[in-house]
Amino acid sequence: MDKKVILILIAVFTISVLGCGQSTNREILIGKYCFNRFNQNSPKDSLFLFNDSTYIHKYWASDAKIFDVSGHWIYNSGGQEILFSGFKFFSDAGSRLPPGNWFSRVKISENNEVRLMYSEENNIYFIKVK
């Protein structure tokens, strides 16, 4: 193969890999998150991601009941999203639905805040606090 062709192929490959956008490192995702619709200093809805790919989702209801669920998470760096298996969303009434899968897009804000998106169009998300 001609050296020029090889150099062009290397350049195209390098540009395509670098142009795919910034990938988030998995380790930055591990920690505690609070739902941004509540006061982060007094969390009502929290999500904990652990290094062993497990998570715990806890919700503190107004009547002091605590609802929680745990499962596994898988990070897809190419799609910048996390799959939470066995996930439940809670309200003060608990959860009426069985556990299911939740796909959350990972966003890094201009201030380097890690956000797990619930609704991008409404700017609702879990924000990393620790």
Protein Blocks (a to p, Z undefined) as FASTA:
>chain_A
ZZklmmmmmmmmmmmmmmnopaddfklmgccdddfkbcfklcfbdcdddfkopacddddd
fkopacdddddddddfklopacdehiacddfkopabdcddddddddddfkopacddfblm
lopacddfZZ
